[in-house]
């Protein structure tokens, strides 16, 4: 069965950035939070709630479809894998992402979620969960929820 990252209860987020650090350190081998594929940020200042922006592993992967070089490859169950050697750094993937969760490193390469689950494993509040999903779960509907900036 496929596994998916899900934002279970964003109201429990305390803004500790453990998920971001786990992604940056364990996946991208960096101590910089800017290397994380997941973003935790306030939605309008210190008094507002935290927002968690993470790939929802679209089954149709518009980011991969928009990639002219095949650097993003759709994965079974949703999401993509990334081949840095094929990437032309054109930015089409970020423009095609309906959630706007693809960011770029200092060299212009996309930082995409690889669906490893480290962010969920290190979330102390269980805001982010790594769970099994049925192949016909209809996750594509999740793409319209919690869009960054809304």
C-alpha positions in Angstrom: 0.0 0.0 0.0 1.2 3.6 -0.8 2.1 6.0 2.0 1.4 9.7 2.1 2.3 12.7 4.2 -0.7 14.4 5.6 -1.1 17.5 7.7 -3.3 16.0 10.4 -3.9 18.9 12.8 -2.3 22.2 11.9 -3.7 23.9 15.0 -1.3 21.8 17.1 1.8 23.2 15.3 4.1 25.0 17.7 6.5 26.3 15.0 9.5 24.3 16.3 10.7 23.6 12.7 11.8 20.1 13.6 10.1 18.8 10.4 12.0 21.3 8.3 15.3 20.6 9.9 14.8 16.8 9.5 14.1 17.3 5.8 17.1 19.7 5.3 19.5 17.6 7.3 18.5 14.0 6.5 17.4 14.4 2.8 19.4 17.4 1.5 22.4 17.1 3.8 22.2 20.7 4.9 21.8 22.6 8.2 19.9 25.4 6.4 16.1 25.4 6.7 16.0 26.8 3.2 17.0 23.4 1.9 13.8 21.8 3.3 11.0 20.7 1.0 8.4 21.4 3.7 7.7 25.0 4.9 6.3 26.0 8.3 5.4 29.7 8.6 2.8 32.0 10.1 -0.1 33.0 8.0 0.0 36.7 8.9 2.2 37.6 11.9 3.0 36.5 15.4 -0.7 36.2 16.5 -1.8 34.0 13.6 -1.8 30.2 13.2 1.1 28.2 11.7 0.7 27.0 8.1 2.4 23.8 6.9 3.2 23.8 3.2 4.1 20.3 1.9 3.6 18.3 -1.3 0.3 16.4 -1.3 1.7 13.9 -3.9 -0.7 14.7 -6.7 -1.6 11.5 -8.5 -1.4 13.3 -11.8 1.9 15.2 -10.8 1.5 18.4 -12.9 5.1 19.4 -11.9 6.4 16.3 -13.7 4.2 16.8 -16.6 5.6 20.4 -17.0 9.2 19.3 -16.8 10.7 19.4 -20.4 13.7 17.2 -19.5 12.2 14.4 -17.5 14.0 15.4 -14.3 10.8 14.9 -12.3 9.4 11.4 -12.7 5.9 10.5 -11.4 6.0 7.9 -8.7 3.5 5.1 -8.2 0.9 6.3 -5.7 1.6 10.0 -6.4 4.4 12.5 -6.0 7.7 12.5 -7.9 11.3 11.5 -7.8 14.0 13.9 -8.9 17.0 13.4 -11.2 19.2 16.5 -10.7 21.4 15.5 -13.7 18.5 16.0 -16.1 17.3 19.3 -14.6 17.6 22.4 -16.7 16.5 24.7 -13.9 13.8 26.2 -16.0 11.3 26.6 -13.2 8.4 25.0 -15.1 7.8 22.5 -12.2 7.2 25.3 -9.7 4.9 27.2 -12.0 2.8 24.0 -12.5 2.6 23.1 -8.8 -0.9 23.9 -7.7 0.1 24.2 -4.1 3.2 26.3 -4.8 5.4 24.1 -2.6 8.4 23.7 -4.9 11.2 26.0 -3.9 14.7 26.4 -5.3 18.2 26.1 -3.9 20.9 28.7 -4.4 21.9 27.1 -7.7 18.4 27.2 -9.1 17.6 23.5 -8.7 14.1 22.6 -7.3 13.7 21.3 -3.8 10.9 18.8 -4.0 9.4 16.5 -1.5 10.7 13.0 -2.0 8.1 11.4 0.3 10.6 9.9 2.7 8.5 10.6 5.8 11.3 12.1 7.9 9.3 15.3 8.5 6.5 13.2 10.1 8.9 11.1 12.2 10.4 14.3 13.8 7.2 16.2 14.4 6.8 16.2 18.2 3.1 17.3 18.0 2.0 14.8 15.4 0.8 17.6 13.2 2.4 15.8 10.2 1.7 12.1 9.8 3.1 9.5 7.5 0.2 7.1 6.8 -0.8 4.3 4.5 -3.4 5.2 2.0 -5.6 3.2 -0.3 -4.7 3.5 -4.0 -8.2 4.9 -4.8 -8.3 7.3 -1.8 -8.9 10.3 -4.1 -6.1 12.3 -2.5 -6.1 14.7 -5.5 -8.9 16.5 -3.7 -6.4 17.5 -1.0 -4.6 19.7 -3.5 -7.0 22.6 -2.9 -6.6 22.6 0.9 -4.2 24.8 2.8 -2.7 26.6 -0.2 0.2 28.8 0.8 -0.8 32.3 1.4 -4.5 31.5 2.0 
